[in-house]
C-alpha cells in the first residue's frame, strides 16, 4: 500500500478552492470515490487524514474546500463561524460549491465517476444531506454528528442517495427533536436512510482534539463504532 496525497486546486462559485486528494497508488484502475466535508473550521489536516484513511480502504478521497482558498478559521478565532455562516445564509451557493467539489473529485483519473459518495463532520454532515436533498450525483453519504436543518429549496423526490446518520444522542446542536424532524423529512422524500445513535456521546464525538468535558467532546467508542459502520456501509454501497 502506497498512499499518495496531492493538493488539488479547483474552480467553483466564489473560488478558487484548495483541497487534498488521497489514493492508494498500488491499486490499479478507477475505483469508488468519496468526498470528505469538514466542520465549521474548514478544510484542515484532520480532514486530510480522513481522506488518507479512506484511501487505505481502497477509495479515492478528496478533503474538500467549501470556503475558498486560504479561508480557514480555528477554534480560538473570535469569528470562527464566519465562512460557515455565509453558506448557511445561502444554501443555493452551498449546493453549487458541493457540486464543484464533486466535479473535482470525479475528474481525477483514479476515480470512477459513477461510484461517488460523501462523508461529513458537523457542518460537513449538513453538506452530505444537502447533496442528497439536491440530487447531486452521489450513491450515498454518511454524516458524523451532523447538523440537520433543511435548506430553503425543495428536496428532490425521491432522494436517490442512501444515507447513514451517525449521531451522538446527547448532541446539543442536533437534539432529539431535530433528529425526528430529519427522519420525517427523509421518509417523506423517499430516501433509504438509517440512523446509528450512540449513547453517552454528544457533538464532535470524532474529534480527538475536543477534550473538554461536556456534550461537545471526543467519545472514542462512538468514533470507533461510527467509522466501522461507515466502512460497512460503503462496502455494501459500492458492491
Number of C-alpha atoms within 10 A of each C-alpha: 11 11 16 14 19 13 13 18 16 19 15 18 15 12 16 15 23 22 24 24 25 27 28 21 16 11 15 8 10 15 20 21 29 29 27 30 30 25 23 21 19 26 26 18 11 14 22 24 15 19 28 25 16 22 26 17 14 19 25 30 34 34 33 35 29 33 24 23 16 12 15 19 19 13 10 7 11 9 11 16 17 17 18 20 12 13 16 16 12 13 17 16 17 22 21 17 25 25 18 20 26 24 16 21 28 23 12 17 12 22 21 18 20 13 19 25 28 28 28 26 27 23 22 27 27 25 30 30 30 22 26 27 25 21 18 19 19 22 19 26 28 31 28 30 31 28 26 23 15 16 19 10 10 10 19 15 14 16 22 20 23 18 25 23 24 26 27 29 20 19 23 13 16 22 17 13 9 14 20 13 14 18 18 12 15 22 14 13 17 14 20 15 17 14 14 16 18 20 13 14 25 26 28 24 31 24 16 13 11 15 12 9 8 14 19 21 20 22 23 14 14 23 21 12 14 26 15 11 17 18 15 11 17 21 11 8 17 14 7
